[in-house]
Amino acid sequence: MARNSYAVACAWILVASDGGSAAVATFVAIVSLTELLVSPIAGWLSDRFPRKAVFIVAEILRTVGSLALISTNLPWMIFSSAVLFAACDRVALTASQAMIPSAGAHLKPDVSNSSSFFCMQVGGLIAAGLVGTVLHIFSAHAAFTMIAAAFLVSIICMGFVSGAHSRPRTSDGIPTQRLSVDAHLVHLACIYALLYGGGTLVSILGAGLIFDEFGGNALDFGQLESAWSVGSIIGAVLLIPVARYAKRSVLLIIVLLFVAILFGSLKVSPLLVALLTFAVLGSLYNLGRVAVEVTLQAAVPQSALGRAKGIFHCAGVSMGLAIFGTISLSAGQLNPSTMFLLYGCVMLAATGALVSLRPKP
């Protein structure tokens, strides 16, 4: 709830303060640059120190940062806060996701990962609907108070996690294993980067699409975020019945193809159809992300999982930065739906390359 509420609130405040999609792109660029620098460090921290403690420290910092935003919602303050939130978000997510194989050792990998993503997206759905309402009826100050409270609850919840499940394997006397980066891992990282880039595009252009092309308000933007979150929940659940295909690249290729087509369809979609499209996009996006997680965890030792996640996220953030650069250069020349169409074309071309260069089993 907290992390999604922060992103939604900041995006809408920047758009509504006449910053437009360019201001949101700047915000996402700051987040992306910070994550690019922090991802390898977050992976190392998650493999070196108790993951539970790493997570809690990151959440404490985000709670304090949320409280600091209550006093003001000036754009420059939001840009400054993005550095702290991005760094802590990457550390917290890397640590918590690296805990999944041990915390869910009694479950199948597809079930434990799907459950984790399901809970995360339920929180995102609640946030999407709630923060739009709070911004529309109350104020940004009320929204950031809610965000701080959610981070605090997150800390309390992590306090109930067994310490035995929150430590990297190295702390149990097992030596750190080397992370081998082979062709299969590179192929999987490229798929992750394309999916991550699509999610970044939604974060940058979602508010602008509603505000500029549909003339909507904060409630409409909340509906778009809600549609994305509902789809993401469905995507997390869908992996369980198709788990047998999770480690087959054909599933991920199909996901990429459909995401590309749906991005292109936004160019000619009315608002209601666009909301439905974002629900389907969220479903495919999360299905692909969970499938990547399951495949990665099967291919990498637990003691090296944090570093692998760091490398994958660097690949995704690099794609996000490329998208940001394109949007910045085309500011004022292309509308959001056209940018979605262009990225859909890029995804189609990249998917074709991935198929032709797919490594042998």
Residue pairs with C-beta under 8 A, 6 or more apart in sequence:
1 123
1 124
1 126
1 127
1 130
1 150
2 62
2 66
2 123
2 127
2 147
2 148
2 150
2 151
2 154
3 62
3 85
3 89
4 123
4 124
4 127
4 128
4 131
4 225
4 229
5 127
5 130
5 131
5 143
5 146
5 147
5 150
6 62
6 66
6 85
6 147
7 203
8 127
8 128
8 131
8 132
8 221
8 222
8 225
9 131
9 135
9 140
9 143
9 144
9 147
10 27
10 78
10 81
10 82
11 24
11 27
11 203
11 206
11 207
11 221
12 132
12 135
12 207
12 218
12 221
13 73
13 75
13 78
13 135
13 140
14 23
14 24
14 27
14 75
14 78
14 207
15 21
15 23
15 24
15 207
15 208
15 211
16 211
16 218
17 23
17 75
19 26
19 75
20 208
20 211
20 212
21 204
21 205
21 207
21 208
21 212
21 327
21 331
21 336
22 327
22 328
22 331
22 332
23 75
24 203
24 204
24 205
24 207
24 208
25 204
25 324
25 327
25 328
25 331
26 79
26 328
27 78
27 79
27 82
28 200
28 203
28 204
28 320
28 324
29 321
29 324
29 328
30 79
30 82
30 83
30 86
31 82
31 85
31 86
32 86
32 200
32 317
32 320
32 321
32 324
33 317
33 321
34 82
34 83
34 86
34 87
34 90
35 86
35 87
35 89
35 90
35 313
35 317
36 314
36 317
36 318
36 321
38 86
38 87
38 90
38 91
39 90
39 94
39 309
39 310
39 311
39 313
39 314
39 317
40 307
40 310
40 311
40 314
41 91
41 310
42 90
42 91
42 93
42 94
42 95
42 306
42 309
42 310
42 313
43 94
43 306
43 307
43 308
43 309
43 310
43 311
44 306
44 307
44 310
45 54
45 91
45 94
45 95
45 306
46 54
46 91
46 94
46 95
46 98
46 168
46 305
46 306
46 309
47 98
47 168
47 170
47 176
47 303
47 304
47 305
47 306
47 307
48 168
48 170
49 168
50 163
50 166
50 167
50 168
50 171
51 95
51 96
51 98
51 99
51 166
51 167
51 168
51 306
52 95
52 99
52 158
52 161
52 163
52 166
52 167
53 166
54 91
54 92
54 95
55 91
55 92
55 95
55 96
55 99
55 158
55 166
56 155
56 158
56 159
57 91
58 88
58 89
58 91
58 92
58 95
59 88
59 92
59 151
59 154
59 155
59 158
60 155
61 84
61 88
62 84
62 85
62 88
62 89
62 92
62 151
63 148
63 151
63 152
63 155
65 81
65 84
65 85
65 88
66 144
66 145
66 147
66 148
66 151
67 144
67 145
67 148
68 81
69 77
69 78
69 81
69 140
69 144
70 141
70 144
70 145
70 148
71 141
73 140
73 141
73 144
90 313
94 306
94 309
94 310
94 313
95 306
96 116
96 158
97 116
97 293
97 309
98 168
98 302
98 305
98 306
98 309
99 161
99 165
99 166
100 112
100 113
100 116
100 293
100 297
101 109
101 112
101 297
101 302
101 305
102 164
102 165
102 166
102 167
102 169
102 302
103 112
103 161
103 162
103 165
103 166
104 111
104 112
104 113
104 115
104 116
105 165
107 115
108 243
109 294
109 297
109 298
110 239
110 240
110 243
110 246
110 290
110 294
111 240
111 243
113 239
113 290
113 293
113 294
113 297
114 236
114 237
114 239
114 240
114 290
115 236
117 232
117 235
117 236
117 286
117 289
117 290
117 293
118 233
118 236
118 237
121 229
121 232
121 233
121 235
121 236
121 282
121 286
122 229
122 233
123 150
124 225
124 229
124 232
125 226
125 229
125 230
125 232
125 233
127 150
127 225
127 229
128 222
128 225
128 226
128 228
128 229
129 222
129 223
129 225
129 226
130 146
131 143
131 146
131 147
131 222
132 218
132 219
132 221
132 222
132 223
132 225
133 219
133 222
134 142
134 143
134 146
135 143
135 218
136 217
136 218
136 219
136 222
168 302
168 303
168 306
169 301
169 302
169 303
170 176
170 303
174 303
175 303
176 303
176 304
177 301
177 303
177 304
178 304
179 300
179 304
179 307
179 308
179 311
181 311
182 359
183 359
184 299
184 359
185 299
185 300
185 308
187 249
187 354
187 357
187 358
187 359
188 249
188 292
188 295
188 296
188 299
188 312
189 311
189 312
189 315
190 315
190 350
190 354
191 249
191 252
191 253
191 256
191 288
191 292
191 354
192 289
192 292
192 312
192 315
192 316
193 315
193 316
193 318
193 319
194 256
194 319
194 347
194 350
194 351
195 255
195 256
195 259
195 285
195 288
195 289
195 292
195 316
196 313
196 315
196 316
196 317
196 319
196 320
197 316
197 319
197 320
197 322
197 323
197 343
198 259
198 263
198 281
198 285
198 343
198 347
199 285
200 316
200 319
200 320
200 323
200 324
201 263
201 323
201 339
201 340
201 343
202 228
202 278
202 281
204 323
204 324
204 327
205 327
205 336
205 339
205 340
206 221
206 224
206 225
206 228
206 278
207 221
208 336
209 224
209 266
209 274
209 336
209 337
209 340
210 216
210 220
210 221
210 224
211 221
212 335
212 336
213 335
213 336
213 337
214 220
214 271
214 274
216 271
220 271
223 275
224 274
224 275
224 278
227 275
227 276
227 278
227 279
227 282
228 278
228 279
228 281
228 282
229 282
230 279
230 282
231 278
231 279
231 280
231 281
231 282
231 283
231 284
231 285
231 286
232 282
232 283
232 285
232 286
233 286
234 279
234 282
234 283
234 286
235 282
235 283
235 284
235 285
235 286
235 287
235 288
235 289
235 290
236 286
236 287
236 290
238 283
238 287
239 246
239 287
239 290
239 291
239 294
242 251
242 287
243 294
245 251
246 290
246 291
246 294
246 295
247 291
247 294
247 295
247 298
249 354
249 358
251 291
252 288
252 291
252 292
253 351
253 354
253 355
255 284
255 285
255 287
255 288
255 291
256 288
256 347
256 350
256 351
256 354
257 348
257 351
258 280
258 284
259 281
259 284
259 285
259 288
259 344
259 347
260 343
260 344
260 345
260 347
260 348
260 351
261 344
262 277
262 280
262 281
262 284
262 344
263 281
263 340
263 341
263 343
263 344
263 347
264 340
264 341
264 344
264 345
265 277
266 274
266 277
266 337
266 340
266 341
267 337
267 338
267 340
267 341
269 277
269 337
292 312
296 305
296 308
296 309
296 312
297 305
300 308
323 343
326 339
326 342
327 339
330 339
334 342
